[in-house]
């Protein structure tokens, strides 16, 4: 069982342009002094550092359709921030604006306080690693990493091009190869590298120019599961070692939770929530965030008073307050937070309708009065068994109703989805057999 630490909302004076971590997510507040910053870092678990990039009221429209809707967001120096959301949510568009590959229809992009809307990508202190690494197969590892350094750069006056000395190129390339754990691979051909090694080369090539910000657009998508997990740890190590800002785009919640200092959840071109991984998972702002970050049972409830919520015609104690009396709410219960007990000892009783073995636990679907819950447990309970459940106050999270209410959290189709996946697998196998014949 997981336990959430609940805190009261922090009372601070509020000004536009800065944010602080309150009870649920990041809000706006003034930048503190050094002593205040240390106390906030200790209390909230987030490093207060210099604001490096700001997006101010940025909108992007394609053919009259708004794909980014008035985005206000900033990125701190030395921060690992992840833009997380489903396909089409606007996360890659946001990344492209920062990189200079796309100009916002309206709004401002600020870098270190200076407006950079019209600055081309090659003149920004930003580099990008794409999902497809775009390495040069005719060049070895050393020359791939050195490629950007060999391109003459404009001098301070802009009148003539300046080349990086060969000795400096060699020193910087070897330094970056050591950072990405590829020391000794300098003369290796790109075609002789594994997928993970190729990605490290792409990262080294992006970092060798010493950018202040590294943009990563789903760079792990082409890797297998084991290698992807290894590279998550490697990326976080590299970011911490170099101390620069990483802005990472993904639709994979596990990647976001594992690597990020801050997560920005997006949907339909809007920011749904900003917070630390713990904030986002334990204190989702609405039903979309609760469903997208992990699994969630999301129920209709009524908040009777502070710390008392009703659902399934029964009152439960919770740790939430500040709602209006008898306000309709969304109730979130994570599958791993539910305790299964004998039916006579349960606060609620339900019937097991489906069991799926997932390795470290069983995904158990339980029918409670027509609403099916997902419960994750290490104990096996067969289909047809009547069970009881116990919910502690810190197992229950209350959210205001939103546009996403009623769209997520019922697992009535969960077992059907597994059946459909099995049917598809069987069809694919039959098709392969037929091709062989």
C-alpha positions, -999 to +999 in steps of 0.1 A: +000+000+000+012+035-007+008+064+017+004+100+006+017+128+026-010+155+028-002+191+034-022+222+038-023+248+011+007+271+015-004+307+020+018+331+001+013+364-017+006+357-054+021+376-084+020+367-121+049+348-136+061+326-107+048+294-093+050+275-060+040+241-050+009+241-029-013+212-019-022+199-054+001+214-080+022+244-089+007+279-085+021+313-090+041+332-063+071+355-060+107+343-062+120+338-026+152+349-011+181+324-005+169+314+030+133+311+019+143+290-011+162+265+011+131+261+033+108+257+003+131+232-012+131+211+020+093+214+024+082+209-012+110+187-025+117+209-056+149+228-063+143+265-066+166+278-094+169+304-121+142+306-146+158+300-180+130+297-206+095+312-205+065+306-228+041+336-224+005+331-236+017+310-266-008+299-292-003+278-323-030+273-350-028+251-381-054+258-408-075+277-383-074+249-357-059+257-323-033+231-313-017+251-285-041+271-264-026+300-245+003+281-229+021+298-200+050+278-187+086+283-176+116+260-174+142+263-147+180+261-151+194+226-144+159+211-143+147+178-159+112+187-170+089+163-190+061+172-212+037+143-209+005+135-227-013+115-255-007+119-292-019+153-304-019+170-270+006+196-281+038+185-263+059+181-295+046+214-308+057+230-275+092+215-279+094+227-315+086+263-304+115+261-278+139+247-304+130+274-330+116+250-355+081+266-352+071+301-345+040+306-323+010+322-339+009+345-309+027+349-276+063+352-267+093+328-262+118+342-237+153+328-232+172+342-201+147+372-203+153+379-240+127+374-267+138+348-292+107+343-313+126+352-345+159+336-336+166+306-359+174+272-343+212+273-351+216+305-331+198+293-300+216+278-271+195+247-275+201+213-291+177+185-299+178+147-298+150+131-320+135+097-318+153+089-351+189+098-343+199+109-378+235+097-374+258+096-405+265+060-414+296+069-435+312+086-404+326+068-374+315+076-338+342+103-333+333+122-365+296+120-359+300+136-325+325+162-339+303+171-369+288+202-354+322+215-341+337+213-376+311+238-390+326+273-389+307+296-366+302+334-369+325+354-348+314+380-323+314+407-349+296+384-374+320+394-402+340+362-405+336+325-397+357+310-369+367+273-368+372+254-336+408+242-333+414+205-340+429+200-306+398+214-289+375+193-310+394+162-300+393+171-263+355+180-263+345+149-283+365+125-260+350+143-230+314+138-243+321+101-252+332+095-216+301+113-203+278+089-223+299+058-214+313+053-249+350+058-242+370+037-266+343+036-292+358+066-312+366+046-343+336+023-343+313+024-372+277+035-366+264+002-381+284-017-355+265-002-326+234-013-308+203+009-306+213+021-271+248+029-282+236+048-312+213+069-290+243+077-268+262+090-298+232+112-307+232+126-272+269+132-272+266+150-306+239+172-291+259+180-260+293+186-275+283+221-285+276+229-248+240+240-251+222+254-221+191+233-229+188+198-244+154+189-260+146+152-263+116+142-284+106+107-274+143+094-279+136+060-263+107+051-285+127+029-308+144+008-280+132-024-264+118-024-229+149-035-210+172-011-229+146+017-225+147+013-187+185+013-187+186+045-208+162+062-184+187+059-156+215+069-180+198+101-192+191+112-156+227+105-147+240+126-176+216+155-168+227+156-132+264+153-141+263+182-167+238+203-147+219+216-177+182+217-185+166+187-201+132+191-216+118+157-224+087+147-245+070+114-240+036+097-238+051+071-215+040+078-179+067+055-164+095+074-182+081+106-168+078+094-133+113+078-133+133+107-146+116+140-140+120+167-115+089+183-129+061+169-150+037+189-172+006+169-182-010+182-214-042+174-233-060+191-262-034+218-264-037+229-227-018+223-196-038+201-172-014+200-143+022+208-133+040+192-104+066+167-091+061+131-100+048+125-065+023+154-068+010+143-102+006+106-091-008+111-056-027+144-061-042+144-097-061+176-105-088+160-127-100+126-140-078+129-171-046+132-151-057+105-127-064+081-155-033+090-177-008+087-148-012+051-137-044+032-132-073+047-112-108+038-101-127+071-105-161+072-088-190+097-084-192+109-048-206+137-026-185+157-002-206+160+030-182+181+049-144+184+054-128+149+056-161+130+049-171+118+015-200+095+004-200+070-025-218+037-030-243+050-004-217+048+023-197+075+041-159+073+042-133+093+060-107+111+038-080+137+042-095+163+018-112+196+027-122+229+013-152+216-007-187+230-005-212+210+016-228+183-004-207+191-035-206+164-062-170+153-066-148+127-083-133+101-060-100+085-070-088+052-056-056+037-069-057-001-075-027-008-053-042+011-023-072-013-019-070-039+009-089-071+002-103-088+033-129-115+040-164-103+028-178-102+064-150-077+074-152-054+043-166-019+041-178-028+006-185-062-010-179-072-046-176-102-069-144-110-087-152-111-125-117-113-140-081-121-129-050-115-150-015-124-138+010-096-144+042-111-129+045-092-096+008-089-089-027-099-102-049-074-119-083-083-103-115-069-117-142-067-090-179-058-096-193-034-070-230-028-077-224-027-114-193-006-113-161-025-119-129-017-100-094-027-108-075-040-077-038-049-078-029-075-053-003-102-047-029-126-035-049-147-060-087-145-058-106-167-083-134-155-106-168-157-088-154-151-053-171-126-031-146-104-014-146-074+010-124-043+008-111-018+033-103+018+024-082+040+048-085+078+047-052+082+028-063+058+001-090+082-010-083+113-031-111+139-039-112+161-070-136+187-082-158+178-111-144+187-145-150+183-183-134+148-179-157+136-152-175+103-162-151+096-190-126+074-171-122+050-142-147+022-148-131-011-158-162-028-172-144-033-205-111-042-190-114-080-194-129-075-229-099-056-239-077-085-229-099-109-249-096-087-279-058-086-276-057-124-274-080-126-305-057-103-324-026-123-314-043-155-326-053-139-359-017-127-364-003-162-357-028-178-381-018-152-407+019-159-403+013-197-406-007-191-438+021-170-453+046-197-446+024-222-463 
